[in-house]
Amino acid sequence: MKTTFQYDHYYKYDELKSCLEYFAEKYPDLCSLESICVSEEGRNVYAMTITNMKTGAPETKPAFHVDGNHHAGEVTGSMAAMHTLDYLITNYGENDTVTKLLDGTTVYVIPRVSPDGAETYLSTPFTLRSVNRVHNPKAGGMKEADIDGDGVIRMMRIPTPYGAWKIDPENPSTVTLRLPDDTEGTFYDIYAEGELEEFEGDENLKTKKADWGLDFNRNYPYGWYPEERQAGAGKYPLSNPETKAMADWIIAHPNIGGVSTNHTSGGIILYPPGTKPEKAAPKQDIDNFIAIANMGKEEMGYDVINIFDSFIQDQESYDSGAFDDWCYQSEGIPAYTVELWDLAKRVGMPYVWNARKAEDKATAVKRFNACMNWVKENAPEDYLDWKPFKHPVFGDVEIGGFNYKFTHQNPPKHILPEVVEKMTAFMVRFAKAMPKLSVDCVNAEKLGDGVYKVTAIVGNKGFLPTNLTEVANNMGRAKPVKAVLTGAEVTVGCAEQEIGNLAGYSATATGVFFYGNITTRAAAKAKKKLTWVVKAAAGTEITVAACQEKAGSASMTITLD
């Protein structure tokens, strides 16, 4: 894929900012840049609006939204978002698909929702959930630290007769669980490389609770629960300035008809609802979710699964307050969480996503060791064999393993281009699924001197309906299509009228029969015939226009004979 910039490394804030500013300065007719929020450390949360400004203002066209880095360490998501915007801008006027898309559609891209968190992740050895703000701290335990000074926090194994781990007899580079009859030998506790922060209690070690525990993807209003149930949820919904800015952005752009929020990892395309079973949602919504997601499966090879049924393990105290659920269940917008990159599939041991059955630990250990071996062979710069180290508290320990951040959570840099290119291919196809208004024809029949009967066909040529989802209808979020006739005095009918929703071709009833042919049982109700009687002189130009916030606008002008 042709792009202006290279996607073979992870951008820190200054580079990301520079790329965005370059596009905004060089292509003012295709994009504009704004900040929707300034972080606590003074960084902008940037939003890029992309469309052909000469064919209409961005807000007058159906729109698609993509973002990344709700979670600080999931920097592949921001790189995929950057690649998408780069590809669209760079290829406008050269690629027919891109040109047609941006002539009639607006694409909004917010590549980095958490610039402070991502900068910490990319500039230090540390991992973190969403942002480097202390949240409900709890002292004591094993605290992550790069104690050997190599710039990476790896694993640390501490010899102890109480340990649950032992060196794998078949591969000394890996470890395995101690069996019930393992009474002789050297055993280990394994923690993240780090320091001991003193705590009161017994002599048994524990991992320290992360200080940076805020989770932006648990801070949205729909299904929000307090900290006692949902760790990282924040003090109240949208208590983080970044998440409030995101919600305000979606609400301020009512033309948005589809959302992709980019995460890592797992190699899956998740669709809501995430707070109730799929069967409790409207069937047409689910059918459309799956049809769109299957395009992503074609491009990336990722499994398509429902959040509640197959991704969440605890279906009583489930995770909630997520951005995708808020977009769909509060705003009625089709929204996906795409978990980019799948190391497990690379090593030939893909996850079986089934929320009702937790994976056994032995399988998880086997997969982890396979991942270690894969990294050792395919990304040796991110791997370190176990080496002895003199710990200030524990004495002789060993440090080793892979750089989790850029092998497991995100792809090694040499694989990043492949991952983001496939995601962009899906994003382009998703954006093309938006509803799209059309005025197919306008006819005038002369009834008498200066009197005409005007008929017009207004339709939606997109895959999605103008209301997007049945949830939007049920909550009263869907706005009707409006049609207006101008240029003549209307004597019968209303010059401006609301004509309700127009289905997309997704609602066409089709079938393939055992005894018979492929057939369309019933076409979708995607178009509507309108009639007016007007008074006007011959030679007068009249215009029929239609508009709806999710489906854009269209018009046709004729001259009365």
C-alpha positions, 0 to 999 in steps of 0.5 A: 500500500502506498503511504507517505510515511513508514510504518516499521516502528512505533511513533512517539508523540512528536513524530505522530504530531509532525505527521498529522501537521504535515498532512493538514498543511499540505492537503487543506482540501482533503483534511483538517486537524484539531485538538479535542483535548489537552492532556495533563502533561500538555499533549494534544488528543488530535482528531483528523477530519478527512474528506474532499472539502470541494464536494461538500462540508464534512458534516454534510456527508455520512461519516466513519470514525476510527481511533486507537490507544484507549489503552496506552500500551496498545500502540499498534492501534494508533499506528493502524489509525495513522496508516489508514489516514495516511493511505486515504490522503496519499492515494486520493486522486490516484486510487479510484476507490479512495477518491470516490470514498472521500468525494462522498464520505467523511472519515474521522481519525483520532489516532491516540486517545491517551498520548500521555500513557502511550508516551510513557509506554514508548519512552520507559520500560514500564507497561500500563493500562491507559494513563500514567496517573496514580489511581487507588494506590496500594503499597507493598509487593513486587514492583516492576523495575528494570533492575538490570538496566537493559531497558526492558522489564522481563521475567525474574525467577527466584529459587525457593522450595515453595515455588510452583515452577520448574525448568522445563526438562525438554527446553531449559529456556522455558519453565513449566508447572511443578507437578504434584509429585515433584518433591525433589529439585530446584523450584521457583517463584516467577515475578516481573523483573523488579524490586520489593516494596515492603508490605505488612503481613506474612512472608509470602510474596505478592505482586504489587497492585499497579499504581497506574490502573485507570482504564479508559475503556471502563469509563464510558457511561453505558454499563458503568460500574464503580471501582468496587466491581470494575477496577479502573473505572474511575470516579464516575463515568467520563471522569477522565478528560480524554474519555469525556472528549471522546464522548463529546466528539461522537455526539458533536458529529451526528453524521458518524455511522460506524466506529472502529476502535483499535486495540491489541491483541488477540486477532479478533473482531469484537462486536457488541452487545457486551452487557447481554447475550447476542440473542437479546439484541435486534437480529437485523443489527447482529446480522449487519454487525457480522456481515461487516466484520466478515470483511475484516475476517477476509482481510486480516484472518481474524475471528468474529465474535460477540463480546458478551457471549464469547469474550467475557468469561465472567457473565455475572460480574462482566467488564463494562463501561466500554466505548463500543457498547456506549456507541451502540447501546447509547448512541445506536452506532455500529461499533467494533473493537478490533484486537490487532495482532495474534502471536498465539496464531503465529505459533500455531496455538490460537485461542479458542474464544469461549466465555463459558469455558476457561482455558486450563493452565497447562495449555496456557503455559504450553502456548506461552513457551511456544511464544517464547521460542517463536520470539527467540527465532523470529525477533531475537533482538527482543529476547534474552536467555535467562541470566544470573543476577544479584538481587539486593533483596533475594540474592541470586536470581535469574532474569530472562524472557522476551520483551512482552511489549513488542512481541506479545502485546504488539507485533515486532517492528518488522511485522507491523507494516503487514498488520496495519496494511490489512487493517486499513484494507478493512477500514476502507471497506467498512467506511463504504458500508455507510448509508448514502442518500440518493435522489434517483429521478425527478419528473414533472407532468403538466396538469394545466397551464402553470400547474405540474405534478412532480414526482421523485424517488428518494433512496438509500444506496448504502448497506446500512439503513439511515437509522443505522440500527434498530437500537437507534430506533428503539431509543429515539436516536434515529432522525428521519430523512427529510425531503424538500422541494424548492423553486415553485409554489407547492399547492398539494403536499408539503414542500418539506416533509419527513419520510422516515427511515430508509433501509439499506440493501442489508435488509433485502430478503434473499434466499437460496433454495434446495429446489429452485434458484437464488431469489430476492423474496422482498427488496429492502424498503430503501426508496420512497416515491414522493409527490407534489403539485406545484404552480410555476411557469414553464422554464422554471427550475425546481429542485428536490433535495433529501438529507439525513444526518447519518446518510448525507444529502442528495439533490436533483434539479429539473426544468419545467417544460 
